[in-house]
């Protein structure tokens, strides 16, 4: 068996055997297959897909590429994972809420992928926060304070870690078998007994339609069942970014605000949907509405915020930044975005059409994918596998779909550390806003 034959087989749309998939994963994890060969195979999978059996074999091989964590001493651990989004700071808010309600949270998160952000990059923007800790420390932390959020550090699903970075750099992210195996291998390896998955769809998600998202969700549920992990999926629309802030530090700041009760409606809805199901799976109550009420109560009484601070402190982070988010280093250039020319254009068109109605101008479209790409352009995400992220840059949206706009309104701010990029980003964001 050799890698060239395996690449050729997938290139020619043939099904790979379990042995061939195991060979690829083992040899690539141990550095015996070059990145360029792995990239070719991943691209062939991206283009030609995989059968359900191949996806299951890929997931199992990736989960077994490292250790499988045993969390049985922690009781019922419910994990959560998202298929990715723009402005998606859900984990940062949801997990402290869940932990504050007595459900152990032991979560391994990822870095940004493509134009979507990653929780680990966001957590690393808190000075001192350590995402790389040992397995013992991870379990100890959960035992001590009920929560630990870490990166893909220990020897858990190392094959996914390598393939994930490769996919990010080779535009091969939007694939059902690759996403399903990536997520489920990590969840199986990280030891949770129950899993809630946020499967996003729309312009800011890897699955562009609800039908595709449903297919991905069904595959993951099936893999979960075969692996003995009860899995529940929630389908979430991601047409425009979630919440107001996009960018690593900016999203931490929005998450802290949310934990203080200043939570955007769209973020709140996702948090409550996911969390109420997590509480149910953890045996904390079957009534989803009652579960939502308990979650809101722990936001209002600040117990969830306190849990987040405890988490940050326990993992070496400086909580003074959470207590006063103004301490975070700001980008050098913060430029407002104003859409007066577009509003004037609409007014002119109305005059030409002799329209007499004085209807309001609203935001009609705000493509999340384009905004995610803009954040990467500013340095908030990676283009190359080894690229460093600039935590301070990003976008703050004052106006979102359906909001009214008047002349002079600042619809958004660009946060950048490079003047040319800042000006270019303002131009691009003006194009991204579609008015009606
Ligand atoms: N999240 C993951 O962990 N993997 C993917 O492939 C996509 C989102």
Boltz pocket constraint, residues with backbone or C-beta under 6 A from the ligand:
constraints:
  - pocket:
      binder: B
      contacts: [[A, 82], [A, 83], [A, 84], [A, 110], [A, 113], [A, 173], [A, 178], [A, 179], [A, 180], [A, 182], [A, 183], [A, 186]]
      max_distance: 6.0
